[in-house]
C-alpha cells in the first residue's frame, strides 16, 4: 500500500519532505524498487536528498512511448525562471541554507527592463503575479499564505542548471536590448522599427518541464530566442491543457 501511494504521488507531481514527511520517507526507503518500477514505464526517478524532494522525468533513451507530454514556455515565463534561478544562485552564495523569498513587486522590478515601458504599474504587477502563479503551478515557487510573496523552491536548480544559466546569461544583454527597443517603439510607434525587432533565430524549442497542472505555449510575438534547454527533463502529465490568453500591451500574458 505504501509503495502504491508513493508511486501515484510521484506520477501526480513533485513530492517534498516538508509537505508530506511520511510520503517522502517512503520514497527514500523504497527508492530502488520505485526506480525499477518506473524504469519499465520509461520514467526516471530523481531523489534530491540535499533539498529533500523527489520527482519523475521522461527517459528519452528508453524507447518506451512517451508517457508525459512536452510543453513550451512563453517568453515572460522563461525570463522569470531564468532571473529567479540567477537570484537563487546569488542568494545561496550569501545566505547558505536560508530561504529566498521575493514579493510580486520585487519580481516586477526584475522583469521591467525586459519589456516595453510600464505605463500602468498596477496592471503590470497583476501580470507579473499571473506569471508567478504559473511558476508556482510548475513547482518552482510557493506562495506564502496571506502574503503577496513567494518562496523560490530548490526544484528550480534541477530545471535551470548552472551550465544552462551560464549560456542563458549571455542572452540577458539581448533581452535588455529587446526591452529597450520595445520601450522606444511604445514611445514612438513605427512599422519599420517594429519589423526590425523580429529575431533571425527560430522560435523557442519545446522544453520538458517539471510536473504541473497546466501547459504553457509561447505567444506569437517578436521576442529574443530562448536557447534549447539542456538540463534534465521532467514533463507534464498528458491531457492537461489551459486556454491560451491574449497578449497584453505590456508584453506579459
Secondary structure, 3 states (H helix, E strand, C coil): CHHHHHHHHHHHCCEECCCCHHHHHHHHHCHHHHHHHHHCCCEEEEEECCCCEEEEEECCCCCCCCCEECECCCHHHHHHHHHHHHHHHHHHHHHCCCCCEEEHHHHHHHHHCCCCCCCCHHHHHHHHHHHHHHHHHCCCEEECCCCCEEEECCHHHHHCCHHHHHHHHHHHHHHHHHHHHHHHHHHCCCHHHHHHCCCCCCCCCCECCCCCCCCCCCCCCCCCCCCCCCCCCCCEECCCCCCCCCCCCCCCC
